[in-house]
Amino acid sequence: MGLILKKQVKEDCLLGLWEITEDYNTLFSHVDLIDTEINTLTSYKNQNRKIEFLSVRALLSHLVDEKINIIYNHNGKPFFNNHLYNISISHSRNLTSILLSKTRKVGIDLEFMSDRIYKIAHKFIHNKEQITENTDRRKNHLYIHWCAKEAIYKLLDRKNLYFRREIFIKPFTLSSRGKIEGIVETGMIQEKLELNYFQLDNYIVVWCCK
């Protein structure tokens, strides 16, 4: 399937989605890797991890014209060797996403929804957050909170940021897409961030540009 979304979601903020339907060899033929990328690729033992790696590079090649290489800092945050763009990456199951901006900080997270979220909700839901009791919609509501907090974490690029007690998602009316507000409060940070979310089939995508 390949590229399924390329959209300027905000001024100087480009979002792309790639649906992985290709096998390893097909994806490999889509990309032009440098030696360090090939070394990284071959170091992965898991075939799915290799395919994810290639899907990110394939998607990137459809978002920007120039050849730029992704490298990672000590926290595992991706950035470009030429520092031309800020970048955030997320993938889950068969979807890969990239958010790019030359002037803004960015954060994106996507997740395939499963019942596993119920088992871990107590680890990330703030005691003031309101989650619907509607059993048909509760899973979606929880995933929007989780993805929003992941997107904030990526945007701020801070270690030891506690999802449950330091990031609060203000109550919102659940829909298939919309805007939400996240508040980060730590001993050193007080920030309000506007985030956007949408549902695509059984996936939730949340992104933020600052």
Backbone as JSON Lines, residues from 0, in Angstrom:
{"i":0,"aa":"M","n":[0.84,-1.21,0.0],"ca":[0.0,0.0,0.0],"c":[0.86,1.25,0.0]}
{"i":1,"aa":"G","n":[1.87,1.32,0.9],"ca":[2.77,2.46,0.92],"c":[2.15,3.71,1.52]}
{"i":2,"aa":"L","n":[2.43,4.86,0.91],"ca":[1.99,6.15,1.43],"c":[0.46,6.25,1.4]}
{"i":3,"aa":"I","n":[-0.13,6.51,2.58],"ca":[-1.58,6.67,2.64],"c":[-1.97,8.07,3.11]}
{"i":4,"aa":"L","n":[-1.01,8.84,3.62],"ca":[-1.32,10.21,4.03],"c":[-0.06,11.05,3.98]}
{"i":5,"aa":"K","n":[-0.17,12.21,3.33],"ca":[0.86,13.24,3.36],"c":[0.12,14.56,3.45]}
{"i":6,"aa":"K","n":[0.2,15.21,4.63],"ca":[-0.65,16.37,4.85],"c":[0.06,17.42,5.69]}
{"i":7,"aa":"Q","n":[-0.08,18.67,5.26],"ca":[0.39,19.79,6.06],"c":[-0.69,20.05,7.11]}
{"i":8,"aa":"V","n":[-0.45,19.57,8.34],"ca":[-1.47,19.62,9.37],"c":[-1.47,20.93,10.14]}
{"i":9,"aa":"K","n":[-0.38,21.68,10.01],"ca":[-0.25,22.98,10.65],"c":[0.84,23.72,9.89]}
{"i":10,"aa":"E","n":[0.92,25.03,10.06],"ca":[1.99,25.77,9.39],"c":[3.35,25.17,9.74]}
{"i":11,"aa":"D","n":[4.11,24.8,8.72],"ca":[5.41,24.15,8.87],"c":[5.32,22.91,9.76]}
{"i":12,"aa":"C","n":[4.36,22.06,9.48],"ca":[4.21,20.81,10.22],"c":[3.59,19.77,9.28]}
{"i":13,"aa":"L","n":[4.41,18.82,8.83],"ca":[4.02,17.85,7.82],"c":[3.89,16.46,8.43]}
{"i":14,"aa":"L","n":[2.74,15.83,8.21],"ca":[2.47,14.5,8.77],"c":[2.35,13.49,7.63]}
{"i":15,"aa":"G","n":[3.02,12.35,7.78],"ca":[2.92,11.27,6.81],"c":[2.61,9.95,7.47]}
{"i":16,"aa":"L","n":[1.82,9.12,6.76],"ca":[1.51,7.77,7.23],"c":[1.83,6.77,6.12]}
{"i":17,"aa":"W","n":[2.41,5.65,6.51],"ca":[2.75,4.58,5.58],"c":[2.11,3.29,6.07]}
{"i":18,"aa":"E","n":[1.34,2.63,5.21],"ca":[0.79,1.32,5.56],"c":[1.71,0.24,5.02]}
{"i":19,"aa":"I","n":[2.19,-0.59,5.92],"ca":[3.16,-1.62,5.54],"c":[2.42,-2.85,5.01]}
{"i":20,"aa":"T","n":[2.47,-3.03,3.7],"ca":[1.93,-4.24,3.08],"c":[3.03,-4.97,2.31]}
{"i":21,"aa":"E","n":[4.19,-4.32,2.19],"ca":[5.29,-4.88,1.41],"c":[6.11,-5.87,2.24]}
{"i":22,"aa":"D","n":[6.79,-6.78,1.56],"ca":[7.74,-7.64,2.25],"c":[9.09,-6.92,2.35]}
{"i":23,"aa":"Y","n":[10.03,-7.56,3.0],"ca":[11.34,-6.94,3.25],"c":[12.01,-6.51,1.95]}
{"i":24,"aa":"N","n":[12.06,-7.39,0.97],"ca":[12.79,-7.09,-0.26],"c":[12.16,-5.93,-1.03]}
{"i":25,"aa":"T","n":[10.84,-5.88,-1.04],"ca":[10.17,-4.79,-1.74],"c":[10.45,-3.46,-1.06]}
{"i":26,"aa":"L","n":[10.37,-3.44,0.27],"ca":[10.67,-2.21,0.99],"c":[12.12,-1.78,0.8]}
{"i":27,"aa":"F","n":[13.02,-2.75,0.83],"ca":[14.44,-2.45,0.65],"c":[14.69,-1.78,-0.69]}
{"i":28,"aa":"S","n":[13.93,-2.18,-1.69],"ca":[14.12,-1.61,-3.02],"c":[13.62,-0.17,-3.11]}
{"i":29,"aa":"H","n":[12.81,0.26,-2.11],"ca":[12.26,1.62,-2.09],"c":[13.25,2.63,-1.53]}
{"i":30,"aa":"V","n":[14.29,2.18,-0.86],"ca":[15.14,3.1,-0.1],"c":[16.58,3.06,-0.6]}
{"i":31,"aa":"D","n":[17.3,4.13,-0.28],"ca":[18.72,4.25,-0.64],"c":[19.49,4.46,0.66]}
{"i":32,"aa":"L","n":[19.99,3.38,1.23],"ca":[20.62,3.44,2.55],"c":[22.11,3.7,2.44]}
{"i":33,"aa":"I","n":[22.63,4.46,3.41],"ca":[24.07,4.63,3.52],"c":[24.62,3.48,4.36]}
{"i":34,"aa":"D","n":[25.94,3.37,4.42],"ca":[26.58,2.22,5.08],"c":[26.16,2.08,6.54]}
{"i":35,"aa":"T","n":[26.09,3.2,7.27],"ca":[25.72,3.1,8.69],"c":[24.3,2.59,8.86]}
{"i":36,"aa":"E","n":[23.41,2.98,7.94],"ca":[22.03,2.5,8.01],"c":[21.96,1.0,7.69]}
{"i":37,"aa":"I","n":[22.73,0.57,6.73],"ca":[22.77,-0.86,6.4],"c":[23.31,-1.66,7.57]}
{"i":38,"aa":"N","n":[24.32,-1.13,8.25],"ca":[24.88,-1.81,9.43],"c":[23.83,-1.92,10.53]}
{"i":39,"aa":"T","n":[23.07,-0.83,10.73],"ca":[22.01,-0.85,11.74],"c":[20.94,-1.86,11.36]}
{"i":40,"aa":"L","n":[20.54,-1.83,10.1],"ca":[19.5,-2.74,9.63],"c":[19.9,-4.19,9.83]}
{"i":41,"aa":"T","n":[21.1,-4.53,9.44],"ca":[21.55,-5.93,9.55],"c":[21.78,-6.36,11.0]}
{"i":42,"aa":"S","n":[21.93,-5.4,11.89],"ca":[22.14,-5.75,13.31],"c":[20.85,-6.23,13.98]}
{"i":43,"aa":"Y","n":[19.7,-5.9,13.4],"ca":[18.43,-6.32,13.97],"c":[18.2,-7.8,13.68]}
{"i":44,"aa":"K","n":[17.83,-8.53,14.69],"ca":[17.54,-9.96,14.54],"c":[16.1,-10.2,14.14]}
{"i":45,"aa":"N","n":[15.22,-9.31,14.6],"ca":[13.79,-9.48,14.36],"c":[13.4,-8.93,13.0]}
{"i":46,"aa":"Q","n":[12.74,-9.74,12.19],"ca":[12.38,-9.32,10.84],"c":[11.38,-8.18,10.84]}
{"i":47,"aa":"N","n":[10.45,-8.18,11.78],"ca":[9.49,-7.08,11.86],"c":[10.18,-5.76,12.17]}
{"i":48,"aa":"R","n":[11.2,-5.81,13.02],"ca":[11.96,-4.59,13.34],"c":[12.67,-4.08,12.09]}
{"i":49,"aa":"K","n":[13.18,-4.96,11.27],"ca":[13.83,-4.55,10.03],"c":[12.83,-3.88,9.09]}
{"i":50,"aa":"I","n":[11.64,-4.46,9.0],"ca":[10.62,-3.9,8.12],"c":[10.16,-2.53,8.62]}
{"i":51,"aa":"E","n":[10.04,-2.37,9.93],"ca":[9.7,-1.06,10.49],"c":[10.77,-0.03,10.14]}
{"i":52,"aa":"F","n":[12.03,-0.42,10.29],"ca":[13.15,0.46,9.98],"c":[13.07,0.93,8.52]}
{"i":53,"aa":"L","n":[12.82,0.0,7.62],"ca":[12.74,0.34,6.2],"c":[11.52,1.19,5.89]}
{"i":54,"aa":"S","n":[10.41,0.93,6.56],"ca":[9.19,1.7,6.29],"c":[9.36,3.16,6.67]}
{"i":55,"aa":"V","n":[10.12,3.42,7.74],"ca":[10.39,4.8,8.14],"c":[11.17,5.51,7.04]}
{"i":56,"aa":"R","n":[12.2,4.86,6.5],"ca":[13.01,5.48,5.44],"c":[12.22,5.63,4.14]}
{"i":57,"aa":"A","n":[11.36,4.65,3.86],"ca":[10.53,4.75,2.67],"c":[9.56,5.92,2.77]}
{"i":58,"aa":"L","n":[8.93,6.05,3.94],"ca":[8.0,7.17,4.16],"c":[8.73,8.5,4.06]}
{"i":59,"aa":"L","n":[9.88,8.59,4.69],"ca":[10.65,9.84,4.68],"c":[10.98,10.27,3.25]}
{"i":60,"aa":"S","n":[11.29,9.3,2.39],"ca":[11.64,9.64,1.01],"c":[10.47,10.24,0.24]}
{"i":61,"aa":"H","n":[9.24,9.99,0.72],"ca":[8.06,10.57,0.08],"c":[7.68,11.93,0.69]}
{"i":62,"aa":"L","n":[8.28,12.27,1.83],"ca":[7.93,13.51,2.51],"c":[8.89,14.65,2.18]}
{"i":63,"aa":"V","n":[10.15,14.34,1.95],"ca":[11.16,15.36,1.65],"c":[11.9,14.99,0.37]}
{"i":64,"aa":"D","n":[12.33,16.0,-0.35],"ca":[13.0,15.76,-1.62],"c":[14.48,15.42,-1.45]}
{"i":65,"aa":"E","n":[15.11,16.07,-0.47],"ca":[16.54,15.87,-0.29],"c":[16.83,14.57,0.46]}
{"i":66,"aa":"K","n":[18.04,14.06,0.28],"ca":[18.48,12.86,0.98],"c":[19.03,13.25,2.34]}
{"i":67,"aa":"I","n":[18.32,12.85,3.39],"ca":[18.78,13.12,4.75],"c":[18.71,11.83,5.55]}
{"i":68,"aa":"N","n":[19.61,11.71,6.51],"ca":[19.74,10.48,7.28],"c":[19.33,10.69,8.73]}
{"i":69,"aa":"I","n":[18.59,9.72,9.25],"ca":[18.13,9.78,10.64],"c":[19.21,9.21,11.55]}
{"i":70,"aa":"I","n":[19.53,9.94,12.61],"ca":[20.4,9.43,13.66],"c":[19.67,9.64,14.99]}
{"i":71,"aa":"Y","n":[20.2,9.12,16.07],"ca":[19.5,9.12,17.35],"c":[20.4,9.65,18.46]}
{"i":72,"aa":"N","n":[19.8,10.42,19.39],"ca":[20.59,10.89,20.53],"c":[20.63,9.85,21.63]}
{"i":73,"aa":"H","n":[21.2,10.21,22.79],"ca":[21.39,9.24,23.86],"c":[20.07,8.77,24.47]}
{"i":74,"aa":"N","n":[18.99,9.54,24.26],"ca":[17.67,9.13,24.73],"c":[16.9,8.32,23.69]}
{"i":75,"aa":"G","n":[17.52,8.1,22.53],"ca":[16.83,7.4,21.46],"c":[15.94,8.28,20.62]}
{"i":76,"aa":"K","n":[16.01,9.61,20.82],"ca":[15.2,10.55,20.04],"c":[15.82,10.72,18.66]}
{"i":77,"aa":"P","n":[15.02,10.6,17.59],"ca":[15.58,10.74,16.24],"c":[15.82,12.2,15.86]}
{"i":78,"aa":"F","n":[16.85,12.44,15.09],"ca":[17.07,13.74,14.48],"c":[17.85,13.54,13.19]}
{"i":79,"aa":"F","n":[18.0,14.62,12.42],"ca":[18.66,14.51,11.13],"c":[20.11,14.95,11.21]}
{"i":80,"aa":"N","n":[20.92,14.33,10.37],"ca":[22.34,14.66,10.37],"c":[22.59,16.12,9.99]}
{"i":81,"aa":"N","n":[21.69,16.72,9.21],"ca":[21.88,18.12,8.84],"c":[21.05,19.09,9.67]}
{"i":82,"aa":"H","n":[20.27,18.55,10.63],"ca":[19.45,19.35,11.55],"c":[18.48,20.27,10.81]}
{"i":83,"aa":"L","n":[18.1,19.92,9.58],"ca":[17.2,20.77,8.8],"c":[15.77,20.7,9.32]}
{"i":84,"aa":"Y","n":[15.37,19.53,9.81],"ca":[14.02,19.34,10.33],"c":[14.07,18.78,11.75]}
{"i":85,"aa":"N","n":[13.02,19.09,12.53],"ca":[12.71,18.32,13.72],"c":[11.81,17.16,13.27]}
{"i":86,"aa":"I","n":[11.99,16.01,13.91],"ca":[11.27,14.82,13.47],"c":[10.77,14.02,14.66]}
{"i":87,"aa":"S","n":[9.6,13.43,14.51],"ca":[9.09,12.46,15.47],"c":[8.55,11.27,14.68]}
{"i":88,"aa":"I","n":[8.75,10.08,15.21],"ca":[8.42,8.84,14.51],"c":[7.61,7.94,15.43]}
{"i":89,"aa":"S","n":[6.64,7.24,14.86],"ca":[5.91,6.23,15.62],"c":[5.46,5.14,14.67]}
{"i":90,"aa":"H","n":[5.42,3.91,15.18],"ca":[4.85,2.82,14.38],"c":[4.18,1.79,15.29]}
{"i":91,"aa":"S","n":[3.17,1.15,14.75],"ca":[2.42,0.12,15.47],"c":[1.77,-0.8,14.45]}
{"i":92,"aa":"R","n":[1.97,-2.1,14.64],"ca":[1.44,-3.09,13.7],"c":[1.87,-2.74,12.27]}
{"i":93,"aa":"N","n":[0.9,-2.37,11.42],"ca":[1.18,-2.15,10.0],"c":[1.23,-0.67,9.6]}
{"i":94,"aa":"L","n":[1.28,0.22,10.58],"ca":[1.33,1.64,10.26],"c":[2.61,2.28,10.8]}
{"i":95,"aa":"T","n":[3.17,3.18,10.0],"ca":[4.32,3.98,10.4],"c":[3.96,5.44,10.19]}
{"i":96,"aa":"S","n":[4.37,6.3,11.12],"ca":[4.06,7.73,11.0],"c":[5.32,8.55,11.22]}
{"i":97,"aa":"I","n":[5.36,9.69,10.55],"ca":[6.43,10.67,10.73],"c":[5.79,12.06,10.79]}
{"i":98,"aa":"L","n":[6.27,12.89,11.72],"ca":[5.88,14.29,11.81],"c":[7.14,15.13,11.68]}
{"i":99,"aa":"L","n":[7.11,16.12,10.76],"ca":[8.3,16.93,10.45],"c":[7.99,18.42,10.59]}
{"i":100,"aa":"S","n":[8.99,19.18,11.03],"ca":[8.89,20.63,11.03],"c":[10.29,21.24,11.04]}
{"i":101,"aa":"K","n":[10.46,22.34,10.31],"ca":[11.74,23.05,10.32],"c":[11.86,24.01,11.49]}
{"i":102,"aa":"T","n":[10.73,24.47,12.03],"ca":[10.76,25.53,13.03],"c":[10.1,25.16,14.36]}
{"i":103,"aa":"R","n":[9.37,24.06,14.4],"ca":[8.62,23.69,15.6],"c":[9.13,22.38,16.2]}
{"i":104,"aa":"K","n":[8.96,22.25,17.51],"ca":[9.15,20.96,18.14],"c":[7.96,20.08,17.78]}
{"i":105,"aa":"V","n":[8.17,18.78,17.64],"ca":[7.09,17.9,17.2],"c":[7.07,16.61,18.04]}
{"i":106,"aa":"G","n":[5.88,16.05,18.14],"ca":[5.72,14.76,18.8],"c":[4.52,14.04,18.2]}
{"i":107,"aa":"I","n":[4.68,12.76,17.9],"ca":[3.56,11.97,17.35],"c":[3.59,10.58,17.94]}
{"i":108,"aa":"D","n":[2.41,10.02,18.15],"ca":[2.31,8.63,18.56],"c":[1.08,8.01,17.92]}
{"i":109,"aa":"L","n":[1.23,6.77,17.5],"ca":[0.09,6.01,16.99],"c":[0.11,4.63,17.63]}
{"i":110,"aa":"E","n":[-1.07,4.09,17.85],"ca":[-1.19,2.77,18.47],"c":[-2.35,2.02,17.85]}
{"i":111,"aa":"F","n":[-2.15,0.72,17.65],"ca":[-3.24,-0.19,17.31],"c":[-3.97,-0.53,18.6]}
{"i":112,"aa":"M","n":[-5.28,-0.38,18.61],"ca":[-6.04,-0.55,19.85],"c":[-6.3,-2.03,20.15]}
{"i":113,"aa":"S","n":[-5.98,-2.41,21.38],"ca":[-6.25,-3.77,21.85],"c":[-6.73,-3.69,23.3]}
{"i":114,"aa":"D","n":[-7.2,-4.81,23.81],"ca":[-7.71,-4.84,25.18],"c":[-6.59,-4.72,26.22]}
{"i":115,"aa":"R","n":[-5.35,-4.81,25.8],"ca":[-4.23,-4.69,26.73],"c":[-4.24,-3.36,27.48]}
{"i":116,"aa":"I","n":[-4.84,-2.34,26.87],"ca":[-4.83,-1.01,27.47],"c":[-5.52,-1.01,28.84]}
{"i":117,"aa":"Y","n":[-6.51,-1.9,29.03],"ca":[-7.22,-1.94,30.31],"c":[-6.3,-2.38,31.44]}
{"i":118,"aa":"K","n":[-5.33,-3.24,31.12],"ca":[-4.44,-3.78,32.15],"c":[-3.39,-2.77,32.61]}
{"i":119,"aa":"I","n":[-3.1,-1.78,31.77],"ca":[-2.04,-0.82,32.13],"c":[-2.57,0.59,32.39]}
{"i":120,"aa":"A","n":[-3.89,0.77,32.29],"ca":[-4.46,2.12,32.44],"c":[-4.07,2.76,33.77]}
{"i":121,"aa":"H","n":[-4.01,1.96,34.83],"ca":[-3.69,2.52,36.15],"c":[-2.28,3.1,36.21]}
{"i":122,"aa":"K","n":[-1.44,2.77,35.24],"ca":[-0.06,3.25,35.24],"c":[0.1,4.63,34.61]}
{"i":123,"aa":"F","n":[-0.91,5.06,33.8],"ca":[-0.73,6.33,33.11],"c":[-1.9,7.3,33.25]}
{"i":124,"aa":"I","n":[-3.04,6.87,33.79],"ca":[-4.19,7.77,33.92],"c":[-4.07,8.58,35.21]}
{"i":125,"aa":"H","n":[-4.03,9.89,35.06],"ca":[-3.97,10.84,36.17],"c":[-5.26,10.74,36.99]}
{"i":126,"aa":"N","n":[-5.15,10.94,38.3],"ca":[-6.34,10.75,39.15],"c":[-7.42,11.8,38.9]}
{"i":127,"aa":"K","n":[-7.1,12.88,38.16],"ca":[-8.11,13.88,37.84],"c":[-8.67,13.72,36.42]}
{"i":128,"aa":"E","n":[-8.13,12.78,35.67],"ca":[-8.59,12.6,34.3],"c":[-9.91,11.84,34.28]}
{"i":129,"aa":"Q","n":[-10.73,12.21,33.32],"ca":[-12.06,11.62,33.22],"c":[-12.13,10.68,32.01]}
{"i":130,"aa":"I","n":[-12.35,9.41,32.29],"ca":[-12.47,8.4,31.23],"c":[-13.92,7.91,31.19]}
{"i":131,"aa":"T","n":[-14.48,7.85,30.0],"ca":[-15.88,7.45,29.86],"c":[-16.11,6.04,30.41]}
{"i":132,"aa":"E","n":[-17.29,5.85,30.94],"ca":[-17.69,4.53,31.42],"c":[-18.4,3.73,30.33]}
{"i":133,"aa":"N","n":[-18.63,4.35,29.18],"ca":[-19.26,3.67,28.05],"c":[-18.32,2.56,27.55]}
{"i":134,"aa":"T","n":[-18.73,1.33,27.66],"ca":[-17.85,0.2,27.34],"c":[-17.48,0.15,25.86]}
{"i":135,"aa":"D","n":[-18.33,0.72,25.01],"ca":[-18.03,0.72,23.57],"c":[-16.98,1.75,23.18]}
{"i":136,"aa":"R","n":[-16.77,2.75,24.05],"ca":[-15.88,3.85,23.7],"c":[-14.71,4.01,24.66]}
{"i":137,"aa":"R","n":[-14.72,3.26,25.74],"ca":[-13.7,3.42,26.77],"c":[-12.29,3.13,26.23]}
{"i":138,"aa":"K","n":[-12.18,2.09,25.41],"ca":[-10.86,1.75,24.86],"c":[-10.3,2.91,24.05]}
{"i":139,"aa":"N","n":[-11.12,3.5,23.19],"ca":[-10.68,4.65,22.39],"c":[-10.2,5.8,23.28]}
{"i":140,"aa":"H","n":[-10.98,6.07,24.32],"ca":[-10.67,7.18,25.23],"c":[-9.32,6.95,25.91]}
{"i":141,"aa":"L","n":[-9.1,5.73,26.36],"ca":[-7.83,5.41,27.01],"c":[-6.65,5.54,26.04]}
{"i":142,"aa":"Y","n":[-6.85,5.07,24.82],"ca":[-5.75,5.15,23.85],"c":[-5.42,6.58,23.46]}
{"i":143,"aa":"I","n":[-6.41,7.45,23.39],"ca":[-6.12,8.85,23.1],"c":[-5.27,9.44,24.21]}
{"i":144,"aa":"H","n":[-5.59,9.13,25.46],"ca":[-4.78,9.6,26.58],"c":[-3.35,9.06,26.49]}
{"i":145,"aa":"W","n":[-3.23,7.77,26.23],"ca":[-1.89,7.17,26.16],"c":[-1.07,7.79,25.03]}
{"i":146,"aa":"C","n":[-1.65,7.88,23.83],"ca":[-0.92,8.43,22.69],"c":[-0.58,9.9,22.9]}
{"i":147,"aa":"A","n":[-1.49,10.64,23.52],"ca":[-1.21,12.05,23.8],"c":[-0.01,12.2,24.73]}
{"i":148,"aa":"K","n":[0.05,11.37,25.74],"ca":[1.17,11.47,26.68],"c":[2.48,11.02,26.04]}
{"i":149,"aa":"E","n":[2.42,10.04,25.17],"ca":[3.61,9.63,24.43],"c":[4.08,10.76,23.51]}
{"i":150,"aa":"A","n":[3.14,11.42,22.82],"ca":[3.5,12.51,21.92],"c":[4.14,13.67,22.7]}
{"i":151,"aa":"I","n":[3.58,13.99,23.86],"ca":[4.15,15.04,24.72],"c":[5.56,14.65,25.17]}
{"i":152,"aa":"Y","n":[5.72,13.42,25.59],"ca":[7.02,12.92,26.05],"c":[8.07,13.07,24.94]}
{"i":153,"aa":"K","n":[7.68,12.72,23.71],"ca":[8.62,12.82,22.59],"c":[8.94,14.28,22.27]}
{"i":154,"aa":"L","n":[7.92,15.13,22.32],"ca":[8.14,16.53,22.0],"c":[9.07,17.19,23.02]}
{"i":155,"aa":"L","n":[8.86,16.93,24.3],"ca":[9.66,17.57,25.34],"c":[11.05,16.95,25.46]}
{"i":156,"aa":"D","n":[11.19,15.67,25.06],"ca":[12.48,14.98,25.09],"c":[13.11,15.05,26.47]}
{"i":157,"aa":"R","n":[12.34,14.67,27.49],"ca":[12.84,14.66,28.86],"c":[12.7,13.26,29.46]}
{"i":158,"aa":"K","n":[13.76,12.78,30.03],"ca":[13.7,11.5,30.72],"c":[12.98,11.69,32.06]}
{"i":159,"aa":"N","n":[12.47,10.58,32.59],"ca":[11.84,10.57,33.91],"c":[10.64,11.53,34.0]}
{"i":160,"aa":"L","n":[9.85,11.57,32.93],"ca":[8.6,12.31,32.95],"c":[7.48,11.3,33.23]}
{"i":161,"aa":"Y","n":[6.81,11.46,34.36],"ca":[5.86,10.45,34.81],"c":[4.47,10.72,34.24]}
{"i":162,"aa":"F","n":[3.99,9.78,33.45],"ca":[2.72,9.95,32.75],"c":[1.56,10.12,33.72]}
{"i":163,"aa":"R","n":[1.56,9.38,34.8],"ca":[0.38,9.34,35.67],"c":[0.24,10.59,36.53]}
{"i":164,"aa":"R","n":[1.34,11.12,37.02],"ca":[1.22,12.24,37.95],"c":[1.73,13.57,37.41]}
{"i":165,"aa":"E","n":[2.4,13.57,36.25],"ca":[2.98,14.82,35.75],"c":[2.38,15.29,34.42]}
{"i":166,"aa":"I","n":[1.61,14.43,33.76],"ca":[0.94,14.83,32.52],"c":[-0.56,14.62,32.69]}
{"i":167,"aa":"F","n":[-1.31,15.69,32.45],"ca":[-2.77,15.67,32.65],"c":[-3.45,16.08,31.34]}
{"i":168,"aa":"I","n":[-4.35,15.23,30.85],"ca":[-5.15,15.54,29.66],"c":[-6.51,16.07,30.13]}
{"i":169,"aa":"K","n":[-6.81,17.3,29.76],"ca":[-8.07,17.9,30.2],"c":[-9.25,17.15,29.6]}
{"i":170,"aa":"P","n":[-10.37,17.1,30.31],"ca":[-11.55,16.4,29.8],"c":[-11.97,16.92,28.42]}
{"i":171,"aa":"F","n":[-12.4,16.01,27.56],"ca":[-12.81,16.37,26.21],"c":[-13.92,15.43,25.77]}
{"i":172,"aa":"T","n":[-14.68,15.89,24.77],"ca":[-15.75,15.08,24.2],"c":[-15.16,14.15,23.16]}
{"i":173,"aa":"L","n":[-15.34,12.86,23.35],"ca":[-14.74,11.87,22.48],"c":[-15.39,11.88,21.1]}
{"i":174,"aa":"S","n":[-14.55,11.89,20.06],"ca":[-15.02,11.85,18.68],"c":[-14.02,11.07,17.85]}
{"i":175,"aa":"S","n":[-14.25,10.99,16.54],"ca":[-13.32,10.28,15.67],"c":[-12.07,11.12,15.39]}
{"i":176,"aa":"R","n":[-12.17,12.43,15.61],"ca":[-11.02,13.34,15.51],"c":[-11.33,14.59,16.32]}
{"i":177,"aa":"G","n":[-10.28,15.27,16.74],"ca":[-10.52,16.48,17.52],"c":[-9.24,17.04,18.1]}
{"i":178,"aa":"K","n":[-9.41,18.06,18.96],"ca":[-8.3,18.7,19.64],"c":[-8.43,18.45,21.14]}
{"i":179,"aa":"I","n":[-7.31,18.32,21.81],"ca":[-7.29,18.16,23.26],"c":[-6.17,19.01,23.83]}
{"i":180,"aa":"E","n":[-6.22,19.23,25.14],"ca":[-5.19,20.03,25.8],"c":[-4.47,19.18,26.84]}
{"i":181,"aa":"G","n":[-3.16,19.2,26.77],"ca":[-2.35,18.5,27.75],"c":[-1.61,19.48,28.63]}
{"i":182,"aa":"I","n":[-1.52,19.17,29.91],"ca":[-0.82,20.01,30.87],"c":[0.31,19.2,31.5]}
{"i":183,"aa":"V","n":[1.49,19.75,31.5],"ca":[2.66,19.11,32.1],"c":[3.08,19.92,33.31]}
{"i":184,"aa":"E","n":[3.14,19.28,34.46],"ca":[3.56,19.96,35.68],"c":[4.56,19.1,36.42]}
{"i":185,"aa":"T","n":[5.79,19.58,36.48],"ca":[6.83,18.94,37.28],"c":[7.47,20.01,38.14]}
{"i":186,"aa":"G","n":[8.52,19.65,38.85],"ca":[9.22,20.65,39.64],"c":[9.88,21.71,38.78]}
{"i":187,"aa":"M","n":[10.14,21.38,37.5],"ca":[10.87,22.3,36.62],"c":[10.07,22.76,35.41]}
{"i":188,"aa":"I","n":[8.94,22.12,35.13],"ca":[8.18,22.42,33.92],"c":[6.73,22.73,34.27]}
{"i":189,"aa":"Q","n":[6.2,23.76,33.64],"ca":[4.76,24.01,33.63],"c":[4.4,24.42,32.21]}
{"i":190,"aa":"E","n":[3.71,23.53,31.5],"ca":[3.4,23.77,30.09],"c":[2.0,23.33,29.76]}
{"i":191,"aa":"K","n":[1.38,24.08,28.84],"ca":[0.11,23.67,28.24],"c":[0.36,23.43,26.76]}
{"i":192,"aa":"L","n":[-0.13,22.32,26.25],"ca":[0.11,21.94,24.87],"c":[-1.2,21.56,24.2]}
{"i":193,"aa":"E","n":[-1.42,22.06,22.99],"ca":[-2.58,21.64,22.2],"c":[-2.18,20.45,21.35]}
{"i":194,"aa":"L","n":[-2.99,19.4,21.4],"ca":[-2.75,18.2,20.61],"c":[-3.94,17.92,19.71]}
{"i":195,"aa":"N","n":[-3.68,17.22,18.63],"ca":[-4.73,16.8,17.71],"c":[-4.75,15.27,17.64]}
{"i":196,"aa":"Y","n":[-5.94,14.7,17.52],"ca":[-6.04,13.24,17.42],"c":[-7.01,12.87,16.31]}
{"i":197,"aa":"F","n":[-6.83,11.67,15.78],"ca":[-7.82,11.11,14.87],"c":[-7.73,9.59,14.92]}
{"i":198,"aa":"Q","n":[-8.83,8.94,14.55],"ca":[-8.88,7.5,14.48],"c":[-8.86,7.07,13.02]}
{"i":199,"aa":"L","n":[-8.03,6.08,12.73],"ca":[-7.94,5.51,11.39],"c":[-8.12,4.01,11.53]}
{"i":200,"aa":"D","n":[-9.28,3.5,11.12],"ca":[-9.61,2.08,11.34],"c":[-9.46,1.77,12.83]}
{"i":201,"aa":"N","n":[-8.58,0.84,13.19],"ca":[-8.43,0.49,14.6],"c":[-7.2,1.14,15.23]}
{"i":202,"aa":"Y","n":[-6.72,2.2,14.62],"ca":[-5.56,2.93,15.15],"c":[-5.98,4.3,15.67]}
{"i":203,"aa":"I","n":[-5.27,4.74,16.71],"ca":[-5.37,6.12,17.2],"c":[-4.06,6.82,16.9]}
{"i":204,"aa":"V","n":[-4.15,8.04,16.35],"ca":[-2.97,8.86,16.06],"c":[-3.14,10.18,16.8]}
{"i":205,"aa":"V","n":[-2.11,10.58,17.56],"ca":[-2.12,11.87,18.24],"c":[-0.82,12.59,17.9]}
{"i":206,"aa":"W","n":[-0.93,13.87,17.55],"ca":[0.26,14.65,17.19],"c":[0.21,16.03,17.81]}
{"i":207,"aa":"C","n":[1.41,16.61,17.94],"ca":[1.54,17.93,18.56],"c":[2.71,18.66,17.92]}
{"i":208,"aa":"C","n":[2.49,19.92,17.56],"ca":[3.55,20.81,17.08],"c":[3.59,22.04,17.99]}
{"i":209,"aa":"K","n":[4.79,22.43,18.39],"ca":[4.94,23.58,19.3],"c":[5.96,24.56,18.73]}
